[in-house]
């Protein structure tokens, strides 16, 4: 098979697996409700795309095919995500730049090595590409409807967490209650006047039911206070979540890079066995300077 056809096949694999990866991102951030099996499938998709990218950046020497296939992959991204074109274009431009830099470093490292060390070759360029890929994924999450839903949801304090936190404060709370009250598990209606119960309903939308304790009332007041005071800071919630996702992806990226380099090496060995690729020895002239 001619070298040109082999490069086109590798470039096509980058485009196909990239398109499937974008589809998975769309499914995750726009539709959600993924089962464990689908998460596993998504992980495999990104691993196989990473392998295709590794092999392409190392083996495709024709810049038109190498960069053209990745540009086509980025174009397909726009078919899935186009709600914020300006920000996505900036992120895609940075990702393309990272791809160019990564592939250049990988091919340059391959050229200078006397005996091929594929870990060093791919490790030279992959981290910068993975970093900007994480930026793009975090941006998709930031503009996704799933994040908008989270922003609009009322903050709910887990009751077990509240009970654990308030336990050391029980003595301090009891000291500020009437002398006849010896426990915050006392029924709230025993210390609240009818007018106070009415005000709680009108001002805070808190309805004191039969059997509810002082602890229950404090829990409801705390939830109300958190949800009303978080208003001015709501716009920072999506940013914080997106940054958190980016940092989590960066942490996962350390393992992701190691896995795809190992699997890329195995796939390369398989391609050599199948005569799709070759490892050859070359005699090179090198300049040096000496005293």
Buried (B, 14 or more C-beta within 10 A) or exposed (E): EEEEEBBBEBBBBBBBBBBBBBBBBBBBBBEEEBEEEEEEEBBEBBBBBBBBBBBBBBBBEEEEBBBBBBBBBBEBBEEBBEEBEEEBEEBBEBBBEBBBBBBBBBBEBBEEEEEEEBEEBBBBBBBBBBBBBBBBBBBBBBBBEBBEEEEEEEEEBEEEEBEEEBEEEBEEBBEEBEEEBEEBEBBBBEBBEEEEBEEBEEEBEBEBEEEBBBBBBBBBEBBBEEBEEEEEEEEEBBEEBBEEBBEEBBEEBEEBBEBBBBBBBEBBEEBEEEEBBEEEEEEEEEEEEEE
